[in-house]
Amino acid sequence: MPKATTKKPIESPTDLSPKMELVKRRVLFVSSEVVPYAKTGGLADVVGSLPQALMKLGCEVAVVLPKYKVISPEKYKLKLEIRGLTVPMGMGEMTADIYSTRLGDTHGTVYFIQNDRYFDRDGFYGTAEGDYHDNAERFAFFSRAVLEMVKAINWYPEVLHLNDWQSGLVAVYLKTLYKDIKPYNNMKTLFSIHNMAYQGLFPKYVLPMTGIGWEEFRHEKLEFYDQVNYLKAGLVYSDALNTVSERYAQEIQTEEYGHGLQGVLGDREADLYGIVNGIDYNEWNPATDKEIPAQYTVKNHEKKVESKQKLLLDQNLRFNSQTPVIGLISRLTDQKGLDLVAEIIADFLDLDVQFVVLGTGDPKYHVLLEGLKEKYSSKLAVSLKFDNRLAKLIYAGSDMFLMPSRFEPCGLGQMIAMKYGTIPLVRKTGGLADTVENLSLDGKKGTGFVFENYKGADLLFTIKRGVEAFHQPKLWSDLVERAMKEDFSWDASARKYLELYGKLLKKQ
Ligand code: ADP
């Protein structure tokens, strides 16, 4: 397989002239997670913000997700739109209730698909014991219900913007069961890949339940080693594909990053784009953040120290202005480089640093981190939970942010950290490579510390570079200012999506 760097660059619709008139589009986002209703990771942030950025450009946008148990009808003022919508499935008819609410402070709408048998559970995809046994059915139902819903509410989008495996079957239904039905046959699909590692892989006996015929169970369609693959379905049947950074679009065509689907992606290279995510500055902004003790901007970033003091106090660690605090907020998985962190953790914690960890994930990392707490009680704080408030305090109160991912479709943590003047330590992969520039040797350029080889020694060396730089006040202050000045707002990326929708709609 060719190396990612030898591939020709993936076309990105970047050459949008500012004078070009933007054609406003009607778009429905289909996603299993949306901030603020349901979040386990970056997908939720993206679908919470990108639709609003598109609305600011004049588009008509709606979003649809399952109505999970945690979504409080009172808190979000959900309004019943349709009761008992019929949703045909392979094994018979099911029903869905459709609720709606306002999308942020815009005029867009968020729709919720309720069916208690599928979604009235504590988790989104499973429990600590593993995935729910009926995920194939839950997300086939969701996908089919989305298509029935647009008819029932009589709002037909031009583009269905699908996200990850949970919505992959929408594309299959449109190209099969709905292909001759007006106006479904005019709708186009864009499939956004947020992570190739999660594929929605199920035994083939689920196929009749979906209502999709066996003629689609072929190698060049949705079959994958004699199983049904919902991510592959999205990749094969959608009209265009994109990843959430340019570099990841190249990487996933290689064996190292393709998770077995590199061939499928290679076949679709002409329709594959890379558009980097933004972050929502209404949510992530130290100038307005109410969760931190003192707000600050690039002009008075020395006030950041108040967040550091509060963070350390809350975490039972002693404050010392000369000791750098390194934060990590992440799913605790191998993808995020936790195996590298584990490999070097003793040498790392022998340095004069403090390490604050917030995350949940693989039980082996829970055990490891819990086990180190006693020995390194003055240096290590570990919170094994999902906590938005603590996350903000860590972003603001740390000096550096660790993200040594094995692969990273885009990554939001490094961009949020930079906005808070917290210097990222990252591996050069995917979106991390696209958004963090390594500090130059003379210290005058760059926004973080970047290493290339997935090796413990390289990570440790990079942390040491960070600690050394931290002790040079002028260099550090300039670095913090450069990082804070980076622009990761959604506007530029939303324009690229709009241009891509345009290309898609011109396609026959
Ligand atoms: P991924 O989607 O692969 O998990 P991203 O970097 O794209 O990674 O997005 C992760 C998002 O989830 C960020 O907004 C990050 O702050 C947040 N996050 C991750 N773990 C936690 C946690 N334990 N508590 C609070 N927020 C978290």
Residues whose N, C-alpha, C, O or C-beta is under 5 A from the ligand:
A	BS01	ADP	T40 G41 G42 L43 I329 S330 R331 L358 G359 T360 K385 F386 D387 N388 A391 G411 L412 G413
